Amino acid sequence: MDPWRRARLNLDVHISWPLGSDLARAYLSGEERAAAFYRGPFDRLDTHRDVAAAIDRRTSEADRRALLPAFRGRAAADSTRLEDFVRDGGYVVTTGQQAGLLTGPAYTIYKALTAISLAERLQRTLGRPVLPVFWIASEDHDWEEASHAFLLDRENRLRRIDAIAAEDPAERSVFEVPLAAPDRLLDAVADVLIPNDFRDQCLEWVRDAYPEGASLADGFEALLDRLLGERGLLLVRAEDPTIKRLSAAVLRRSLEEGAAQEEALRRRTDELEVAGFHAQVPVLEGGLQVFESGAAGRTRLFRSEAGIRTGPDDRVEPLADLLDRLDRDPGRFSPNALLRPVAEAAAMPVVAYVAGPGEIAYYAQNSPLYEHLDVPMPVVFPRAQALLIEGKVQKVLSKYNLSAAELETPVHELTTRMARDEVPPAVQSSLKSIRAAIGSGSGELLASVKDIDPTLKGPVSHARNQSLHAFEEAEKKIVAALKRANDTLGQQLEKARVNLFPEGRPQDRVLNVFHFLARYGPGVLDHVAEHVEQGVQLPE
């Protein structure tokens, strides 16, 4: 993928790989010290073919057919496509995200578009059906992280929209928590979006997605299907009974073989550190890779000498009791962050997973679990990072001859740098001459007085430094005066920066996609998809 790709319509779209930890960067750049922790280079067709072959050795037609009831959304109604997937030995490209309000940050949509594009390319090159599937992490219980979204209002201010829980969400999976006051949510969104025909359509979608009693997971599913279902994106939810049944064996072995898995994860963590990287997830002493949900919420399970420590009261149960409960009610149990991708690949024939930079690091750490549980590890394929530049923002960049990347710098630092560049040549020349004169003159004076009294070196040096400091302060005041003379510069840059790097972070990690949908309509997704397609390139 080129570092940046530019669109030619009224909205510039720049596509790149997202930057993350040193490990993610090393993997994306093909460094050998990172490659050892993954299946192989993500941009080589041979890597995908190797995974496909491993899936074929493990997965039958019956396995694929058993998966079909888990598929959701309008794309799941295409029975011919699904039957081809079963009959012809198809694969899936998956991606996933927690069920954020209004679909969460825009990168959620870009992950899905990357998965759709990658599935289309692999279907052509592998000669088998390849379905794009979005795993809705509906069992996550981080309400604070999932229950809000950010939009820009008509005054170009960043506004936070919050969902209201009808019940206490503490330690509960988001699919279990109904939302209260859907009208207040709709009013909050309506208050932010710029009035136009597209806005009305967006509000209708939000109203339909969050009826009374809907959860974050329900709304997330409805909106994702509305936006991308016609592109063939299939949806699965983590709490789906079919998924639970198909992944139960992995959870069972994780409970039975917890000590061995913990040791494998510790060895991998050590290997990562030796290679110069750090682990994404801490390996907890006695920690199993499994949660159990109950009346007290979702709790992590731990090994102890007496059995398995469960629940908020740290009661200890025999392993056999826990396994019996898993067999009777697999819906109570769920994998943690490291085991979740393995459980997903156990339930589905996953040839590739489209990952963000944090997830890329997860996969390096959890890869021993795939081997331990006899599950083929998928290719880890990076999601596209999209930076959408509106016309008003592009005008500011052009006016001041700035690149989009330069606006990642805080505005006060950027305006200071630009003001320094605007210092008149005569002033710059004078300051340079003064500094040179002070330096040469003080040097001559030091040489002249050293024979009089060596201790005079200190006062002369002090006087030189004070003089240089005084002119440095004078230069700062000159720059400050230039900044005051152009207050409009700072205001314009601040407005542009909140579009491109809200809160100083990449746009797609903060802004919600409805900011763009309400301004440009659903066609904005077509526009982004075209550029994602250009970036997702594999050997044909």
N, C-alpha and C positions, 0 to 999 in steps of 0.2 A: 504494500500500500504506500502511495506517496505520502510524505509527511502532512501535506495539506492538499485538499482538492476543492476547487472553487466552482460554485454553480453560476449560471448565467441569467437567472431569473431575478425577480424583485426581492428575493431573499437569498443571500449567499449562504451556502452550506459548506463548511469545512469539515472534512472527515480525517480522523487520525486514529492511531491506537492510543488508548488511555494510558497515562503514566502512573506508576504506583511505586511499590517498594523496589529496592535493588533487585530482589529476586524476580519480580514481574518484568522489570526492564531487561534483565539478563536473558530471561526466557524469550521475550519478544525479539531480542536482537540475535538470538541463536547462539549464545555463549555456551561452551561445552560444560562449564561448571554448573550451569542450571539445567542443561538438557538431561542430565542423568536422573533427575527427579520426575521426569515426565515420560509419556508414552513415546514421544519422538517429536520432531519438528512439526508444528501445526500447519505449516504452509506447504507440506509435501504430500502428494496424493498417496504415496506408499504408506505413510503413517496411518492414514484413514483406511487403506485397504487391509493393513495388518489387524486393525481393530475389528473391521468387518469380518475377517476370517475367524477371529477368535469368537465373535458373536455367533457365527454360523455353527461352530463346533458345540456351542452350549445351548442354543435356542432353537426350538422346534416350531412347526406351524401351530401346534396346540398352544404353545407359550404365547405366541403373538395373538392368537384369537382370544385367549384368556384376558389379554390386556384391554381389548376394545371397550368394555363397559366403563373404563376409567376415563375415556376421552370425552371432553365436554366442549360446548360451544357450537356455533353454526357449522364449522368445518367438520364436526363429528357426524353431521347428517349426510355427508357424501359417502354412501355405502359402497359405491364402486371403488373409490379411492382406498377405503379401508380394506375391502376384500382383496384388492391387488397387493396391499401391504402384507396381508396374511399369506396369500397364495404364493407370492413371488419372493418371500423371504426378505421383507423390508427392514429398514433401520429407522432410527429416529435421531434427530439433532435436537438436543434439549437446551433450555436455558431456564432461569427462574429468578424469583425475587420475592421478598416479603410483600404481603398484601397492603401496600401503602394507599393512603387516601388519594382519590382521583388518579390512581396508578403511580403515585409517588413521584420521585424525580424523573426527568425526561429520559434518563439513560435506560429506564425500564423498557420504554418503547424502542429505543435503539438496540437494546439486547435482542428483543423479539425480532426486529427487522433483520438483524445480522443472522439470527437462526434461520429465518425464512430464506434468506439469500443463500446461506451455506447449504441448506437442505436441497435447494434447487440445483446447485452446482454439483453436489455429491450424487444426486440422482442421475444426472447426465453422465458423470464420470464412472460411477460404480455400476451403472446399468441395473439398479434395483430401486424400488420405491423408497424414498427417504422423506419422512414426515417431520415438520417442525413442531415441537411440543414445548409449551411453557408450563413449568412446574410452579404452581402458586403455593408459596410457603405459608399456608394458612394456619399451621400449627405454631408458628413463631409467637412468642408472648411478650415481645418488646413493644408494648402499646405506645409508649412515648415516642419511639422512633417512627412507628408506622402511621400514627393517627393525625398527621398534619401534612400540608402541602404548601408550597410557596408560589405566589403569582405576583406579577407586577401590575399595579393599578394604573389608572389613566394619568396620574401625576408622576408615573415612573418610579413609584416607591415599592419596595419589596414588602409584600404583605403575607402574613402567615394565616392559613385557613386551618382550623382545628375541628376534628370530629368530637362529638360528645357521646360518651359511653352511657348507656342506660343502666349498666350494672358495674360494680367494681371490677376493673380489668386486671387487677394485680395478679401476676403469675398465671393468667389464663390465656389460652391460645386465642388469636384474634378472631377465628371463625366462631368462637363460642360467645363473643361479646356483642349483643345487639346495640345498635346506635340509637340515640335519642334525638328528638327534634330535627328530623330531616329538613323541615322548612327553614330552620335557622342555618343549616349548612348551605342550602340553596341560596338563601338571601346573602350569606357571606360571599359566596362565589359571584353572585350577580352584582354585588357592590363593587367588586374589584374589576371585572372584565369590562372592556370598552363596549358600549352599546353599538351593535350592528346586527345584520342578519345572522352572521356566524355565531355571535354570542347567544342569540336565542336558541339556536340549534344545540349548542354546547349545554345550555341550561336544561334543555329537554333531556339530553343524555344523562346528565347528573341526576335529575329528578327520577328518571326511570331506574337508574342504578342503585339508588338509596331510598327505597320505600321504607315505611315504618317497620322497624324490627330487623332491617338488614344489617349484616356485619360488615366490617372492613373487607373481609374476604369476598363476600357476596358482591359488594360494589366494585371491587377490583376486577373480579371475573367478568361482570357485566360490561364494564368499560373496555377492558382489554378485548373482549369478544366483539364489541361494537366497533372498535377502531381497527382491529387486525384479523377478525374472523374470516372476512371475505378473502383475505390473502392466503388462507389455508392454515392459519395457526390453530393448532389443537391445544386445549387446556386440560390440565389435570390438577387436582387439589390434593394436598398432602394427606388430608384426613379421609380421602375416598376409601371405601371398604375394599375395593379391588386392589388398590395400591397397598393397603395394609396387608391384605392376604398374600400378595405376591412378594412383599419384602419381609414378611414375618420371619423367614428362615435366617435372614441376615441378622435381624435383631436377636433372635434366639442364640445364634452362635456368638454374638457379641456379649451376651450375658454369660454364656457358658465359658467363653475363652477370654474373658476380660483381662486377666493378668498378662496373657501372651500378647494381646493387642496393645496393652499399655507399654509393654517392653519394646514392641516393634515401633511404636510412635516415639518413644524416648530415643531409640537408636537413630531414627530418622531425624529427630530434632538435633541430635549431636552432629549428624552428617551435614545438616544444613549449616550449622554454626561453623564447622570446620571449613566448609566451602565459602564462608564469608557472609552467610545470610542469617536471618532470624526466623523463628517459628511464628506462624500467624496465631495459633491457638495454644495456650498453656496446657501441658499434660498434667492433669491433677492426680495426686497420689490416690490410688484406689478408684479413680473416676472411671465409670463405665460410659460407653458412648451412647447411652440410652436414657430417655426421659420416660416417666410415667405420669399420666394425668389422673387426677382424682378430685375429691371435693375441695382440697386445699390448693388446687391449681396444678401446674406442670413442674415437676421436680426431677432433678438429676439423681441417678442411682449411683451408689458407691459400694465397692467391695469392703468387707470387713472379715476378721477372722471367724466371726460367728455366722456369717451369711451375707445378705445384701441389705445395705442401709437404705431405707426408703422413707419418703414423706418428710414434711417439715419438722416432725418431732423426732427424726432420726431413729425410728424404730428399726429393728433388724429382723429380717425374715429369712427362712431357708430359701436357697436358690430354687429348689423344686417347686415351692409355692408360687414364686414369681413366674417360672416357666409355665406352670399350669394356668396362671392368669393370662399370660400371653397367648396361649393356645385357645383359651375360651373367649378372650376379648382383645384381639390385636389392636383394636382402635384406641385402647388406652395408652399404647406405647408409641414412641416416636424417636427417631435418631437425632443425635446432636449435630453440630455443624460439620464435623469431620466425617461422620458416618452417613449423613444424609445423601451425598452424591453416590455413595456405594449402594445404598438402599434403592436409589433411583435407577441405577444401572442394573441392579438385580431384578427390578420389576419391568424394565423396558430394555430393548436392544439399542442402547445408546452408543452411537459411533462417535459422536463429538458433543462436547458441552461448550456453549458460548459463555465465557466468563469475563467478569470485570477484574480489575487489577488485584483486588483483595482475594477474590476467589481463585485466581491463578496461584497465589501463594498457598491457599488452602490445599490445592491439589498436590503441590509438592510435598506437603506434610502428610497428607492422608493416603498417598499412593501405596504404602505397605498394606493398608487395609484391603485393597482390591486383591492383592496377591494372597493375603491370608484367608480371605473369604471366597476365593476362586471366582471372582467377578471381573470381566474384562474392563480394564481402565480405558475410558474414552480419550480421544484427542481433546486437549484443552485449547479451545480456539478463542482468541480475544474478541470481545465485543467492539463494535465501532463506537468511537467517541465523536459526537457531532456538535459543532459549534455553529449556531444559526445567527447570522448577522443581518439585522433588519436595515432597511435603507437609511433611516435616520441615524443609525449608529455608524454605518459605512461613511456617511457624509462627514461625521466628526473625525473618523480615522483618516480620511482623505485630506481634510482641511489641515490637519496637523502632521500629515505624513507619518502616521503611526501604523504599526501592525497590530492585529488583534491581540497577539501574545503580549505586547508591551503593556496592555491595560491590566495585566495581572499584577503589575506593580502598584502599590498604593498611590492614590492620586497626589497626595502631598509630595511624595518622592518624585513622581513623574513630572509634576509642574516645576519643582525645583530644578530638576535636570534640564527641562526645556527652557526655563528662565536663564539658566547659566549659558545655554546655547545662544540666547538672544542678547547677551551682554555685547554692546557695540565693540567693534574691533579696536577703536581708539582706547576704550577703557581697558580692554584686555591687554593691549600693548603697554599701556601705562603701568598697570599692575605688575606685568612681567618685568618691566624695566626697574620698577621700584624694588621688587624682590631681588633682582640681580644686583642692584646697587648696594642694597643692605648686605647681601651675602658677600660681595667682593670687598666692600668697604670695611665690614667687620673683620673679614679675614686679614686685610692689610693692617688694621689696628691691632689685632691680636699678635701679629708678627712683630709689630713695632714695640709693644709694651712688655713682651715676655722677658726682655733683658733688664727692664726697669724693676719689675716685681712679678714673679710667676703667679702670685695670687690674683693679679689683675685679670687673669683669664676668665675667672668666674663672673665678675661684674660685666665685662665686655660681652660674654656669651649671653648673659641674662638680658642685657640691653638689646642685643640682636634678636633674641627670641621674642621679647616683648614687642619690638617693632614689627616683626613678621606677623605676630598674632593680631596686632592692631589693624594691619591691612587685610588680614583674613576676615576680621569682623567687618571691616568696611566693605569688603566684597560681598559678604552675606547680606549686608543692608542694601547694597545695590541690587542684588538678586531679588530680595524681598520687595523692593520698590517696583521692580519689573513685574513680579507676581501680582502685586496690588493693582498695578495699572491694567492688568488683564484678568480681572476676577471671572470673567465669562469663561475663560479657558478652564479653570478648575470646575466650574459648574457643568460645563459640557462634558468634560472627561468623566466626572462623577456619574452623570446620567448614562454615558456609554458603558462605564465599567459595571454598573449594577445590572446591565443587560448581559454582558459577556462573562463577568466574574462576580456574581452576587455573593456577598459576604467573603469576597476574596477567594472563592472556590470556582472550579470549572462550572460553566453554565448548566451542563446536563446533570450535575450532581445536586443542584439546588432547584432550579426552575421546573415547574410542572408543564407538561406538554399542552395543557389547556391554554396557557399563555399564547401559544402560537396558533392553536386551533381556532381560538376566538378571533384572532386577527386575520387569518389567511384561509380558514376553512379546512375541511378534510384533505384537500389537495396538497397541503403542506407535507402530509405523510408520504404521498407519491413522490414529492420533490426530494425528501430525505432518502426514501427507499432507493431512488435512482443512484444516488451517490454512495449509499452503503453497498449497493450491488457492484459498483465500480471498484470498491475497496476490497471486497471479499473475493480474492483471487487465488485459485489453486491451479496447478498444472492440469490441462485438459487431457 
